[in-house]
Amino acid sequence: MPHIPTKRLHTDAKLPKYAHEGAWGDLAADLYSVHEATIEPRKTALVATGLAMAFPEEYGALVEDRSGLAVKGITTLAGVIDPGYRGEIKVVLTNVTDAPITLSAGDRIAQLRIVKKLQATFEEVDDLDATHRGEGGFGSTGHN
């Protein structure tokens, strides 16, 4: 289990928390807003958590939607936190509705999924191995 040193940059910041732990627990920990934020209709806002983290070199994190907010029209964007980043964790939230949505200080705004860093090598080739799927994508299975 990775150990993530976490620094409060604001006295009201809440540390990430798994709502359910153990064998059948959550895949990601909740992130919380440190300030009230209103996201206008069809706009994007940067929402502060008041926290900075020191990920070990072999780990990073992905910031993911919370299903409860997504169903209300709030979705996350740009959610990769690299191992070397030491600044404040901020969440890019977009309101896809036609009404402003206000988040209170202390609200759960996203989920933080810890991931192991894998780096690949990319080799340019003239052709790729053929598969039954081929170049089909975006609905190619016939199921939407």
N, C-alpha and C positions, 0 to 999 in steps of 0.2 A: 504494500500500500504506500503510495508516494506521500511524502510529508511536504506540504506547501506553506512556507512561512508567509504570513499575511499581516500587513501593516494597516492600521486604521489611519486614514488621512483626515478623517472628520470624526468628532466624538460620537456622533449618532450613527455611524456606519455599523451595519450588522455583518458579521462573518457569514460566508456561505453555509448553508445547512441542508442536509439531506432530510426530507420529510419522513422517509421510511428507510431504515437501515437494516443490515443483516442480509441473509442469504437471498431474500426476495425483495430487497430494498431498491431504492431509486438508482437510476443510471447517472443522474446529474443532480447537482446541488443547486438550491435556489439562490439567486442573486437578488439583492434588495436595493431599492432607490434610497438615496440618502437625503434627497430634497423632493418637494412637490414638483411635478412637471405636468404641464398641459401640452398635449400633442394635437395640433390643429388638424382638421380634415385634410386628408391626402398629403400630409407633410411628414417629414422625418425629423427626429430630434435625438440629440445625444444626452443620455440620462446617466448621471454619475452614481457610482456605488460607494464612493468614499474609501475605497480599498486599493492597495497595491499588493502584488504577489511576487514571490521569487520562486518560479518553477525550476525544478532540477533540470539539468541540460537535456535529459532524455524525455521530458514531458512538456506538454503545452495544454491548451484548453480550447474548446469550441463553445461559443455562446449560442444557445438554442432558444427557440420559442417556448413559452409556457402555454400549454393548451388552453387554460382558462382565459388568458389574454388574447390568444389567437382567435378564439371563437367570438370575441368581442371586436375583432378587427385590428389588433395590435400585433405586429410581427417584427422579428429581429432581422437585421442585415449586418454584413461585415463582421462576422463573429469568430475570428481566429486570434488567439493570444499565443504568441511565440515564446519559447523558453527564455530568451534574453530580455524580454520586455519587463521593465520595472516601474512603469508609470501607473497612473490611476486606471482601474478597470472601468470603462464606460460602455454603455450598451446603446447601440444604434437601433432605435425603435421607429417604426413607420405605422401611421394610422391610415388604414385603407378605407375608413368609413367616411360618411358625409357629415359627421358631428365631432366636435372636439372631445377628447378623452383626457381626464385628469387622473394622474397617479399621485398618491399621497406618499410622503416620506415614510419609509418602512415597508412599502408594498413590494411584493415579489414581482420582479419585472422580467426575469429571464432565468434560464438554467445554465449552469456551468458544467460542461462535460470534460473531464480530464482525459487526455489522450496521450498515448505513447508516440513519440516522434519516430517516424520512419522516413528516411530519405532515399529516394530512388536515383538511379542513373537513367538518363534518357538517351537512347541511341537512334539516330536517324536511319531508316531503312527505306528501300524502294517499294516493298510490298509487305502486307500484314498477313498472318495466317488466316485462312478462311474459317468461318463458323456458320452454323445453321442460321444464326441471326443476321449475319452480315452487317450492313450499314443501317438496319432498321432501328429507329428510336422514336421517342415522343409519340407513344400510342401504337407502336408497331405490333404489339401483341394483340391488338383488337380490343383491349380492356382499358377503359378510361379511369 
